C-alpha cells in the first residue's frame, strides 16, 4: 500500500537495445506519457559511449554495463543482466531488436512480467531486400552478432510471445497484428515561435533573406532527403531557396553539403538539444518530411509530421505510408523521389501565402485535436493498463 492507503503505482520499464541510438527520443516521449500513472524506468546498454546527446538530459537512464552484449556468447549473460535491471511489472520494448526483446521475454518467462512492443518501422525490411548471395555473405560474417540486421527476422518471429504489439502505421498493423498507435507531439512545446527571435536566429546562421526548406532530425539514406535537396538546387538562384538540416552531422549530411550538384544550397546545423528544436523548425518557410521508396520507408509514420503540423508551418511530405491521410486538407504531399514535384510544390506555396496560411492553421488545429501528447498519452495508458490487470 502507498502511504495514503491506496494501491501502489504500477511499474513500467522501457527497454532500449542501445541508449545511444536515435530511437531514444521516442522512448523518452512514451515514458513521459506513462508517468502520471506509472513509476517509469528506461533501461538498456549504451554501445557507443554515452546516451544519445540529444536526450541524455531528458531522463535518468538506467545504463546496463554490458559492453559485449552485441556478440555471442557474451550476449546471453548480457540479456540476463538487462532483464535483472528492468524493475517494471510491465516491460515496453522499443523495436523487435536484440537485446531488448529477448531480455523482456526472458523476464516474462522467469517472473511473469507483461511485455508490450512498440514498432515504428519494419526493421526486417533491410534483410528482406538482400539477395541470396548477400544473405550468405552476411551469415558468414555476422552470425555471431545477435544485434545485427541478420538476426532481425528471427526476433520478429518472437513478437507473438508479447502480450501486446503497438505499430505506428497501417502497414505494421497488418504485418504483425499490431494495434495502430500514433505517437503524436506536444503541441504546447511545438508551437509558433516569436518572430523576432526567429529572425535573430536566422541572422546568426548566416541565412538572412533566404527562403528555407527545413528538415528537422537525423538525415538517413532511406528518408529521401536527396530528392528535396535536388528540388532546392533546381530552383532559380533568384528565388533564394535553401535546404537547412536541423540535426547532427553524419555521412548523409556531409555528402549533401559537399556535393557540387546542390550548388552550395544545403546547410546543416549540427546536433541540436531537443529543447531547442522548435526554435529551428520555426525558421522554415516550409517544413520537409521526406521519405524514400523502399520497404522500410513504406512502413514508417515519421513523428516529425505531427511536430511540423503543430508548428503551424507549411508541411511538405512524401506521399508514403499513412502520411497522405494525416495531412489530408492541411499539408502538401508529393510522390517519393520526384524532385520536380517538390519544386513545383515549393513554388505553389510561395505564390499563394493566404492559401498556405489556411492550410497551416488547419494543420495545427488537427494536431491539437487529434495528435497532441495528451491525447496520445491517454490512449497509451488505456492500452497498457489492462495488461497489468490481467486483461
Secondary structure as GFF3:
##gff-version 3
##sequence-region A 1 391
A	DSSP	beta_strand	10	15	.	.	.	ID=ss1
A	DSSP	alpha_helix	24	34	.	.	.	ID=ss2
A	DSSP	beta_strand	38	45	.	.	.	ID=ss3
A	DSSP	beta_strand	62	64	.	.	.	ID=ss4
A	DSSP	alpha_helix	74	85	.	.	.	ID=ss5
A	DSSP	beta_strand	90	94	.	.	.	ID=ss6
A	DSSP	alpha_helix	100	111	.	.	.	ID=ss7
A	DSSP	beta_strand	114	119	.	.	.	ID=ss8
A	DSSP	alpha_helix	125	128	.	.	.	ID=ss9
A	DSSP	alpha_helix	132	142	.	.	.	ID=ss10
A	DSSP	three_ten_helix	149	151	.	.	.	ID=ss11
A	DSSP	alpha_helix	152	157	.	.	.	ID=ss12
A	DSSP	three_ten_helix	158	161	.	.	.	ID=ss13
A	DSSP	beta_strand	164	167	.	.	.	ID=ss14
A	DSSP	alpha_helix	170	176	.	.	.	ID=ss15
A	DSSP	beta_strand	179	180	.	.	.	ID=ss16
A	DSSP	alpha_helix	195	204	.	.	.	ID=ss17
A	DSSP	beta_strand	211	216	.	.	.	ID=ss18
A	DSSP	three_ten_helix	221	223	.	.	.	ID=ss19
A	DSSP	alpha_helix	225	234	.	.	.	ID=ss20
A	DSSP	three_ten_helix	237	239	.	.	.	ID=ss21
A	DSSP	beta_strand	241	246	.	.	.	ID=ss22
A	DSSP	alpha_helix	251	258	.	.	.	ID=ss23
A	DSSP	three_ten_helix	260	262	.	.	.	ID=ss24
A	DSSP	beta_strand	266	268	.	.	.	ID=ss25
A	DSSP	three_ten_helix	274	276	.	.	.	ID=ss26
A	DSSP	alpha_helix	277	281	.	.	.	ID=ss27
A	DSSP	beta_strand	286	289	.	.	.	ID=ss28
A	DSSP	alpha_helix	295	298	.	.	.	ID=ss29
A	DSSP	alpha_helix	304	310	.	.	.	ID=ss30
A	DSSP	beta_strand	314	318	.	.	.	ID=ss31
A	DSSP	alpha_helix	323	326	.	.	.	ID=ss32
A	DSSP	beta_strand	332	334	.	.	.	ID=ss33
A	DSSP	alpha_helix	339	351	.	.	.	ID=ss34
A	DSSP	alpha_helix	353	370	.	.	.	ID=ss35
A	DSSP	alpha_helix	373	388	.	.	.	ID=ss36
###
